[in-house]
Amino acid sequence: TPADTSETQLITTDEPYAGYLYAGIGFESEVRREHGRRILVSIELQVGVVGPSALGKQTQHAAHHITGSREAKGWDNQLKDEPAVNVYYDRVWSGWYETRIGEAGSGYSVDLSPHVGAALGNVYTYAAGGATLRFGRHLPTGLGPRFIRPSPPGSDSYKPTPDMRWHLFLGLEALDAETLRVHR
């Protein structure tokens, strides 16, 4: 939605009102390297619709009703129905750099996991690159937190561990694109 959701007329200088309803299928390939390092490659195809058939107006009105927020007034100006197709590619080098900190057996370590990604389609078109830096005690061997986009295929499962584990992370990502490229 545009920033001013109280305006009932079309706002041509801001984001349009639009919903995006899609189904996706994705494939992930994981290659394990020495010392527990992993490379994860994922490819996803999303097919759906942008416009009234995506039920964006109904979804936003329901969320605003539940939270007691003001209703957005400009949904009559939303994008018309249009097929939506997007392809995503992501590659993560988990634990590309890793080092232990402190005394042997303390369990403290730091790791750096670079990633690249791209999307091509009529909803999102972008190229991205970044890295996640983690520090903690007994770092999990997983890929760490995922970056936000319409959800990547699959998800890391949570497995209970017999000992206490914790970690801090810092993720940076740069995009080169018109992130939300929807036809008006």
Solvent accessible surface area in square Angstrom, and as a share of the most:
residue,aa,sasa,rsa
1,T,67,0.39
2,P,6,0.04
3,A,97,0.75
4,D,71,0.37
5,T,33,0.19
6,S,63,0.41
7,E,64,0.29
8,T,75,0.43
9,Q,127,0.56
10,L,109,0.54
11,I,38,0.19
12,T,98,0.57
13,T,131,0.76
14,D,41,0.21
15,E,75,0.33
16,P,19,0.12
17,Y,8,0.03
18,A,34,0.26
19,G,9,0.08
20,Y,56,0.21
21,L,95,0.47
22,Y,76,0.29
23,A,75,0.58
24,G,45,0.43
25,I,101,0.51
26,G,26,0.25
27,F,137,0.57
28,E,74,0.33
29,S,62,0.40
30,E,76,0.34
31,V,67,0.38
32,R,162,0.59
33,R,123,0.45
34,E,103,0.46
35,H,153,0.68
36,G,44,0.42
37,R,67,0.25
38,R,24,0.09
39,I,18,0.09
40,L,13,0.07
41,V,32,0.18
42,S,5,0.03
43,I,85,0.43
44,E,9,0.04
45,L,72,0.36
46,Q,0,0.00
47,V,80,0.46
48,G,21,0.20
49,V,32,0.19
50,V,4,0.03
51,G,0,0.00
52,P,62,0.39
53,S,60,0.38
54,A,9,0.07
55,L,89,0.44
56,G,12,0.12
57,K,70,0.30
58,Q,104,0.46
59,T,90,0.52
60,Q,35,0.15
61,H,43,0.19
62,A,52,0.40
63,A,47,0.36
64,H,41,0.18
65,H,155,0.69
66,I,144,0.73
67,T,99,0.57
68,G,68,0.65
69,S,57,0.37
70,R,186,0.68
71,E,87,0.39
72,A,2,0.02
73,K,107,0.45
74,G,0,0.00
75,W,11,0.04
76,D,124,0.64
77,N,43,0.22
78,Q,21,0.09
79,L,17,0.08
80,K,156,0.66
81,D,76,0.40
82,E,44,0.20
83,P,103,0.65
84,A,0,0.00
85,V,72,0.42
86,N,0,0.00
87,V,68,0.39
88,Y,1,0.00
89,Y,80,0.31
90,D,35,0.18
91,R,69,0.25
92,V,29,0.17
93,W,69,0.24
94,S,7,0.05
95,G,5,0.05
96,W,150,0.53
97,Y,113,0.43
98,E,56,0.25
99,T,52,0.30
100,R,168,0.61
101,I,73,0.37
102,G,69,0.66
103,E,146,0.65
104,A,110,0.85
105,G,82,0.79
106,S,31,0.20
107,G,16,0.16
108,Y,76,0.29
109,S,0,0.00
110,V,29,0.17
111,D,5,0.03
112,L,49,0.25
113,S,8,0.05
114,P,32,0.20
115,H,16,0.07
116,V,63,0.36
117,G,9,0.08
118,A,42,0.32
119,A,5,0.04
120,L,130,0.65
121,G,26,0.25
122,N,39,0.20
123,V,2,0.01
124,Y,40,0.15
125,T,42,0.25
126,Y,26,0.10
127,A,52,0.40
128,A,13,0.10
129,G,27,0.26
130,G,23,0.22
131,A,28,0.22
132,T,8,0.05
133,L,80,0.40
134,R,10,0.04
135,F,71,0.29
136,G,0,0.00
137,R,80,0.29
138,H,57,0.25
139,L,20,0.10
140,P,46,0.29
141,T,100,0.58
142,G,22,0.21
143,L,17,0.09
144,G,19,0.18
145,P,50,0.31
146,R,82,0.30
147,F,69,0.29
148,I,174,0.89
149,R,36,0.13
150,P,24,0.15
151,S,76,0.49
152,P,23,0.14
153,P,20,0.13
154,G,59,0.56
155,S,98,0.63
156,D,64,0.33
157,S,80,0.52
158,Y,214,0.81
159,K,156,0.66
160,P,134,0.84
161,T,62,0.36
162,P,144,0.91
163,D,58,0.30
164,M,140,0.63
165,R,103,0.38
166,W,86,0.30
167,H,58,0.26
168,L,116,0.58
169,F,113,0.47
170,L,104,0.52
171,G,26,0.25
172,L,119,0.59
173,E,75,0.34
174,A,70,0.54
175,L,86,0.43
176,D,115,0.60
177,A,47,0.37
178,E,113,0.51
179,T,59,0.34
180,L,84,0.42
181,R,114,0.42
182,V,24,0.14
183,H,103,0.46
184,R,168,0.61
